[in-house]
Amino acid sequence: MYLKFLASLLFLGFPNRAADTGEILVNIENIKSDQGVLIVALFDNEDDFLKKFYRNKIITLEEVKNGPVKFEKLPPGRYSVSVIHDQNKNGELDTNWAGIPKEPFGFSKKSFGKFGPPSFKDTCVDIKNEVTSTTVKMKTIL
């Protein structure tokens, strides 16, 4: 009887953490400078896209040479990635007076907008309980 009770607790009483097993590997291409760091941000919904990240990592350029940036233990869902090459290490994307980026940037699925950033829909990647990869191609405007 006691074993049946314990078994029921395992299946019903505790949250299933196995559901958070998705993983995204972010490959970053077209880095043209060895200065600064990369800010890799992961967004999990359209409303927060480019405003409030779900997770982020600040990595050195040396780390990118060793392989993709990895975000682990993700619940299934849609995610978008943005990368800023923060060349002066001030923690933000520098822009000119008109709002045009002065530092390289990029988005998942190699997406770029025509007049401004691409949409969440154009950059999102579906994550399930598996390893998924996407590529960010860095772009410089100024």
FIKOLZA-1660 file (N, C-alpha, C; in steps of 0.1 Angstrom, whole numbers, plus 5000, padded with zeros to 4 digits):
% residues 142
   i   px   py   pz ch aa at
   1 5008 4988 5000  A  M  N
   1 5000 5000 5000  A  M CA
   1 5009 5013 5000  A  M  C
   2 5019 5012 5008  A  Y  N
   2 5028 5024 5009  A  Y CA
   2 5035 5027 4996  A  Y  C
   3 5039 5016 4989  A  L  N
   3 5046 5018 4976  A  L CA
   3 5036 5024 4966  A  L  C
   4 5024 5020 4966  A  K  N
   4 5014 5026 4957  A  K CA
   4 5012 5040 4959  A  K  C
   5 5012 5044 4972  A  F  N
   5 5011 5058 4976  A  F CA
   5 5022 5066 4971  A  F  C
   6 5035 5061 4972  A  L  N
   6 5046 5068 4967  A  L CA
   6 5046 5069 4952  A  L  C
   7 5042 5059 4946  A  A  N
   7 5041 5059 4931  A  A CA
   7 5031 5070 4926  A  A  C
   8 5020 5071 4933  A  S  N
   8 5010 5081 4929  A  S CA
   8 5016 5095 4931  A  S  C
   9 5023 5097 4942  A  L  N
   9 5030 5110 4944  A  L CA
   9 5039 5114 4933  A  L  C
  10 5047 5104 4928  A  L  N
  10 5057 5106 4917  A  L CA
  10 5050 5111 4905  A  L  C
  11 5038 5104 4902  A  F  N
  11 5032 5107 4889  A  F CA
  11 5022 5119 4890  A  F  C
  12 5016 5121 4901  A  L  N
  12 5006 5132 4902  A  L CA
  12 5010 5144 4911  A  L  C
  13 5018 5141 4921  A  G  N
  13 5021 5152 4930  A  G CA
  13 5032 5161 4927  A  G  C
  14 5041 5158 4918  A  F  N
  14 5052 5166 4915  A  F CA
  14 5052 5171 4901  A  F  C
  15 5056 5183 4898  A  P  N
  15 5056 5188 4885  A  P CA
  15 5066 5180 4876  A  P  C
  16 5062 5179 4864  A  N  N
  16 5070 5171 4854  A  N CA
  16 5081 5180 4848  A  N  C
  17 5093 5180 4853  A  R  N
  17 5104 5188 4848  A  R CA
  17 5110 5183 4835  A  R  C
  18 5106 5170 4832  A  A  N
  18 5111 5165 4819  A  A CA
  18 5106 5173 4807  A  A  C
  19 5095 5180 4809  A  A  N
  19 5090 5188 4798  A  A CA
  19 5099 5200 4794  A  A  C
  20 5108 5204 4803  A  D  N
  20 5117 5215 4800  A  D CA
  20 5130 5209 4794  A  D  C
  21 5129 5202 4783  A  T  N
  21 5141 5196 4778  A  T CA
  21 5145 5201 4764  A  T  C
  22 5138 5211 4760  A  G  N
  22 5142 5216 4747  A  G CA
  22 5155 5224 4747  A  G  C
  23 5162 5225 4736  A  E  N
  23 5175 5231 4736  A  E CA
  23 5176 5239 4722  A  E  C
  24 5182 5250 4722  A  I  N
  24 5185 5257 4710  A  I CA
  24 5199 5260 4709  A  I  C
  25 5205 5257 4697  A  L  N
  25 5219 5260 4694  A  L CA
  25 5219 5272 4685  A  L  C
  26 5226 5283 4688  A  V  N
  26 5227 5295 4680  A  V CA
  26 5240 5296 4673  A  V  C
  27 5241 5294 4660  A  N  N
  27 5253 5296 4653  A  N CA
  27 5253 5311 4648  A  N  C
  28 5265 5317 4650  A  I  N
  28 5266 5331 4646  A  I CA
  28 5276 5332 4635  A  I  C
  29 5272 5339 4624  A  E  N
  29 5281 5340 4612  A  E CA
  29 5284 5355 4610  A  E  C
  30 5294 5358 4602  A  N  N
  30 5298 5371 4597  A  N CA
  30 5302 5381 4608  A  N  C
  31 5310 5376 4617  A  I  N
  31 5316 5385 4627  A  I CA
  31 5328 5390 4621  A  I  C
  32 5329 5403 4621  A  K  N
  32 5340 5410 4613  A  K CA
  32 5350 5417 4622  A  K  C
  33 5348 5417 4635  A  S  N
  33 5357 5424 4644  A  S CA
  33 5360 5415 4657  A  S  C
  34 5372 5416 4663  A  D  N
  34 5375 5409 4675  A  D CA
  34 5373 5418 4687  A  D  C
  35 5367 5430 4686  A  Q  N
  35 5365 5439 4697  A  Q CA
  35 5352 5436 4704  A  Q  C
  36 5351 5437 4717  A  G  N
  36 5339 5437 4724  A  G CA
  36 5334 5423 4727  A  G  C
  37 5321 5422 4730  A  V  N
  37 5314 5409 4733  A  V CA
  37 5301 5408 4725  A  V  C
  38 5295 5396 4725  A  L  N
  38 5282 5394 4719  A  L CA
  38 5271 5393 4730  A  L  C
  39 5260 5400 4728  A  I  N
  39 5249 5398 4736  A  I CA
  39 5239 5390 4729  A  I  C
  40 5236 5378 4734  A  V  N
  40 5227 5369 4727  A  V CA
  40 5214 5369 4736  A  V  C
  41 5203 5373 4730  A  A  N
  41 5190 5374 4737  A  A CA
  41 5180 5364 4731  A  A  C
  42 5173 5357 4740  A  L  N
  42 5163 5348 4736  A  L CA
  42 5149 5353 4741  A  L  C
  43 5140 5354 4731  A  F  N
  43 5126 5359 4734  A  F CA
  43 5116 5348 4733  A  F  C
  44 5106 5348 4741  A  D  N
  44 5097 5337 4741  A  D CA
  44 5083 5341 4737  A  D  C
  45 5081 5354 4734  A  N  N
  45 5067 5358 4729  A  N CA
  45 5068 5371 4721  A  N  C
  46 5058 5373 4713  A  E  N
  46 5058 5385 4704  A  E CA
  46 5057 5398 4712  A  E  C
  47 5050 5399 4723  A  D  N
  47 5049 5411 4730  A  D CA
  47 5062 5416 4736  A  D  C
  48 5070 5407 4740  A  D  N
  48 5083 5411 4746  A  D CA
  48 5094 5412 4736  A  D  C
  49 5092 5408 4724  A  F  N
  49 5103 5407 4714  A  F CA
  49 5110 5421 4713  A  F  C
  50 5123 5420 4715  A  L  N
  50 5132 5432 4715  A  L CA
  50 5130 5442 4726  A  L  C
  51 5121 5438 4736  A  K  N
  51 5119 5447 4747  A  K CA
  51 5124 5441 4760  A  K  C
  52 5120 5428 4762  A  K  N
  52 5123 5421 4775  A  K CA
  52 5126 5407 4771  A  K  C
  53 5139 5403 4773  A  F  N
  53 5143 5390 4769  A  F CA
  53 5139 5379 4779  A  F  C
  54 5137 5367 4775  A  Y  N
  54 5134 5356 4783  A  Y CA
  54 5147 5351 4790  A  Y  C
  55 5157 5349 4782  A  R  N
  55 5171 5346 4787  A  R CA
  55 5181 5353 4779  A  R  C
  56 5193 5355 4784  A  N  N
  56 5203 5361 4776  A  N CA
  56 5217 5356 4781  A  N  C
  57 5226 5358 4772  A  K  N
  57 5240 5354 4775  A  K CA
  57 5249 5365 4769  A  K  C
  58 5259 5368 4777  A  I  N
  58 5270 5377 4772  A  I CA
  58 5282 5369 4770  A  I  C
  59 5287 5368 4758  A  I  N
  59 5298 5358 4755  A  I CA
  59 5309 5366 4748  A  I  C
  60 5321 5360 4750  A  T  N
  60 5333 5366 4743  A  T CA
  60 5333 5361 4729  A  T  C
  61 5341 5368 4720  A  L  N
  61 5342 5363 4707  A  L CA
  61 5350 5350 4706  A  L  C
  62 5358 5348 4716  A  E  N
  62 5366 5335 4716  A  E CA
  62 5356 5323 4718  A  E  C
  63 5346 5325 4727  A  E  N
  63 5336 5315 4729  A  E CA
  63 5328 5311 4717  A  E  C
  64 5325 5320 4708  A  V  N
  64 5318 5317 4696  A  V CA
  64 5327 5309 4687  A  V  C
  65 5340 5310 4687  A  K  N
  65 5348 5302 4679  A  K CA
  65 5348 5288 4683  A  K  C
  66 5344 5285 4695  A  N  N
  66 5344 5271 4701  A  N CA
  66 5331 5264 4698  A  N  C
  67 5322 5271 4692  A  G  N
  67 5309 5264 4688  A  G CA
  67 5297 5273 4691  A  G  C
  68 5285 5267 4688  A  P  N
  68 5273 5275 4690  A  P CA
  68 5270 5279 4704  A  P  C
  69 5262 5290 4706  A  V  N
  69 5257 5294 4719  A  V CA
  69 5245 5285 4722  A  V  C
  70 5245 5280 4734  A  K  N
  70 5234 5270 4738  A  K CA
  70 5225 5275 4749  A  K  C
  71 5212 5274 4746  A  F  N
  71 5202 5277 4756  A  F CA
  71 5195 5263 4759  A  F  C
  72 5196 5259 4772  A  E  N
  72 5191 5246 4775  A  E CA
  72 5179 5247 4784  A  E  C
  73 5172 5235 4786  A  K  N
  73 5161 5234 4795  A  K CA
  73 5149 5244 4792  A  K  C
  74 5146 5244 4779  A  L  N
  74 5135 5253 4774  A  L CA
  74 5122 5245 4774  A  L  C
  75 5111 5251 4779  A  P  N
  75 5098 5245 4777  A  P CA
  75 5095 5246 4762  A  P  C
  76 5087 5237 4757  A  P  N
  76 5083 5237 4743  A  P CA
  76 5076 5251 4740  A  P  C
  77 5079 5256 4728  A  G  N
  77 5073 5269 4724  A  G CA
  77 5080 5275 4712  A  G  C
  78 5077 5288 4710  A  R  N
  78 5083 5295 4699  A  R CA
  78 5093 5305 4705  A  R  C
  79 5105 5306 4699  A  Y  N
  79 5115 5315 4705  A  Y CA
  79 5122 5322 4693  A  Y  C
  80 5127 5334 4696  A  S  N
  80 5134 5342 4687  A  S CA
  80 5147 5346 4693  A  S  C
  81 5157 5347 4685  A  V  N
  81 5171 5351 4690  A  V CA
  81 5175 5364 4683  A  V  C
  82 5181 5373 4691  A  S  N
  82 5187 5385 4686  A  S CA
  82 5202 5385 4691  A  S  C
  83 5211 5390 4683  A  V  N
  83 5225 5391 4687  A  V CA
  83 5229 5405 4684  A  V  C
  84 5236 5411 4694  A  I  N
  84 5242 5424 4693  A  I CA
  84 5257 5422 4695  A  I  C
  85 5265 5428 4685  A  H  N
  85 5280 5428 4687  A  H CA
  85 5283 5441 4694  A  H  C
  86 5284 5440 4707  A  D  N
  86 5286 5452 4716  A  D CA
  86 5301 5455 4716  A  D  C
  87 5306 5462 4706  A  Q  N
  87 5320 5464 4704  A  Q CA
  87 5326 5473 4715  A  Q  C
  88 5319 5482 4721  A  N  N
  88 5324 5490 4731  A  N CA
  88 5320 5486 4745  A  N  C
  89 5314 5474 4746  A  K  N
  89 5310 5468 4759  A  K CA
  89 5302 5477 4768  A  K  C
  90 5293 5485 4762  A  N  N
  90 5284 5493 4771  A  N CA
  90 5271 5487 4774  A  N  C
  91 5268 5475 4769  A  G  N
  91 5256 5467 4772  A  G CA
  91 5244 5470 4764  A  G  C
  92 5246 5478 4753  A  E  N
  92 5234 5481 4745  A  E CA
  92 5239 5483 4730  A  E  C
  93 5229 5483 4721  A  L  N
  93 5231 5485 4707  A  L CA
  93 5232 5500 4705  A  L  C
  94 5244 5505 4701  A  D  N
  94 5246 5519 4698  A  D CA
  94 5239 5523 4685  A  D  C
  95 5232 5534 4685  A  T  N
  95 5226 5539 4673  A  T CA
  95 5230 5554 4670  A  T  C
  96 5228 5558 4658  A  N  N
  96 5230 5573 4655  A  N CA
  96 5218 5581 4659  A  N  C
  97 5218 5593 4656  A  W  N
  97 5207 5602 4659  A  W CA
  97 5193 5598 4653  A  W  C
  98 5194 5591 4642  A  A  N
  98 5182 5586 4635  A  A CA
  98 5177 5572 4639  A  A  C
  99 5184 5567 4649  A  G  N
  99 5181 5553 4654  A  G CA
  99 5187 5542 4646  A  G  C
 100 5196 5545 4637  A  I  N
 100 5202 5534 4628  A  I CA
 100 5214 5528 4636  A  I  C
 101 5214 5515 4637  A  P  N
 101 5225 5509 4645  A  P CA
 101 5239 5512 4640  A  P  C
 102 5248 5515 4649  A  K  N
 102 5262 5517 4646  A  K CA
 102 5270 5504 4648  A  K  C
 103 5264 5494 4655  A  E  N
 103 5271 5482 4658  A  E CA
 103 5264 5470 4651  A  E  C
 104 5272 5460 4648  A  P  N
 104 5266 5448 4641  A  P CA
 104 5255 5442 4650  A  P  C
 105 5245 5436 4643  A  F  N
 105 5234 5429 4649  A  F CA
 105 5229 5418 4640  A  F  C
 106 5220 5409 4645  A  G  N
 106 5214 5399 4637  A  G CA
 106 5203 5392 4644  A  G  C
 107 5196 5384 4637  A  F  N
 107 5184 5377 4642  A  F CA
 107 5184 5362 4637  A  F  C
 108 5176 5354 4645  A  S  N
 108 5175 5340 4641  A  S CA
 108 5169 5339 4627  A  S  C
 109 5172 5328 4621  A  K  N
 109 5168 5324 4608  A  K CA
 109 5173 5334 4597  A  K  C
 110 5184 5341 4601  A  K  N
 110 5191 5351 4592  A  K CA
 110 5181 5361 4587  A  K  C
 111 5171 5364 4595  A  S  N
 111 5161 5374 4591  A  S CA
 111 5165 5388 4593  A  S  C
 112 5161 5397 4584  A  F  N
 112 5163 5411 4585  A  F CA
 112 5150 5418 4580  A  F  C
 113 5147 5429 4587  A  G  N
 113 5135 5437 4582  A  G CA
 113 5139 5446 4571  A  G  C
 114 5129 5451 4564  A  K  N
 114 5132 5461 4553  A  K CA
 114 5135 5475 4558  A  K  C
 115 5127 5479 4567  A  F  N
 115 5128 5493 4574  A  F CA
 115 5127 5491 4589  A  F  C
 116 5137 5486 4595  A  G  N
 116 5136 5483 4609  A  G CA
 116 5138 5468 4612  A  G  C
 117 5136 5464 4624  A  P  N
 117 5139 5450 4627  A  P CA
 117 5128 5440 4621  A  P  C
 118 5131 5428 4619  A  P  N
 118 5121 5418 4615  A  P CA
 118 5111 5416 4626  A  P  C
 119 5100 5409 4623  A  S  N
 119 5090 5406 4633  A  S CA
 119 5094 5393 4640  A  S  C
 120 5087 5391 4651  A  F  N
 120 5089 5379 4659  A  F CA
 120 5086 5367 4650  A  F  C
 121 5075 5368 4643  A  K  N
 121 5070 5357 4634  A  K CA
 121 5081 5353 4624  A  K  C
 122 5088 5363 4618  A  D  N
 122 5098 5360 4608  A  D CA
 122 5111 5354 4614  A  D  C
 123 5113 5356 4627  A  T  N
 123 5125 5351 4633  A  T CA
 123 5123 5339 4642  A  T  C
 124 5111 5335 4645  A  C  N
 124 5109 5325 4656  A  C CA
 124 5112 5311 4651  A  C  C
 125 5116 5303 4661  A  V  N
 125 5120 5289 4659  A  V CA
 125 5111 5281 4668  A  V  C
 126 5105 5270 4664  A  D  N
 126 5097 5261 4672  A  D CA
 126 5107 5252 4680  A  D  C
 127 5105 5251 4693  A  I  N
 127 5113 5243 4701  A  I CA
 127 5104 5232 4707  A  I  C
 128 5108 5220 4706  A  K  N
 128 5101 5209 4713  A  K CA
 128 5111 5203 4723  A  K  C
 129 5108 5191 4727  A  N  N
 129 5117 5184 4736  A  N CA
 129 5129 5178 4728  A  N  C
 130 5137 5186 4722  A  E  N
 130 5148 5182 4713  A  E CA
 130 5158 5193 4712  A  E  C
 131 5168 5190 4704  A  V  N
 131 5178 5201 4701  A  V CA
 131 5175 5206 4688  A  V  C
 132 5174 5220 4687  A  T  N
 132 5171 5227 4675  A  T CA
 132 5182 5237 4673  A  T  C
 133 5185 5240 4660  A  S  N
 133 5195 5250 4658  A  S CA
 133 5190 5261 4649  A  S  C
 134 5196 5273 4650  A  T  N
 134 5193 5284 4641  A  T CA
 134 5206 5291 4638  A  T  C
 135 5206 5299 4628  A  T  N
 135 5218 5307 4624  A  T CA
 135 5214 5322 4624  A  T  C
 136 5223 5329 4630  A  V  N
 136 5222 5344 4630  A  V CA
 136 5233 5349 4622  A  V  C
 137 5230 5357 4612  A  K  N
 137 5240 5363 4603  A  K CA
 137 5241 5378 4607  A  K  C
 138 5253 5382 4612  A  M  N
 138 5255 5395 4617  A  M CA
 138 5255 5405 4605  A  M  C
 139 5249 5417 4607  A  K  N
 139 5248 5427 4597  A  K CA
 139 5253 5440 4602  A  K  C
 140 5260 5448 4594  A  T  N
 140 5265 5461 4598  A  T CA
 140 5259 5471 4588  A  T  C
 141 5252 5482 4594  A  I  N
 141 5247 5492 4585  A  I CA
 141 5256 5504 4584  A  I  C
 142 5261 5509 4595  A  L  N
 142 5270 5520 4594  A  L CA
 142 5284 5516 4597  A  L  C
% end
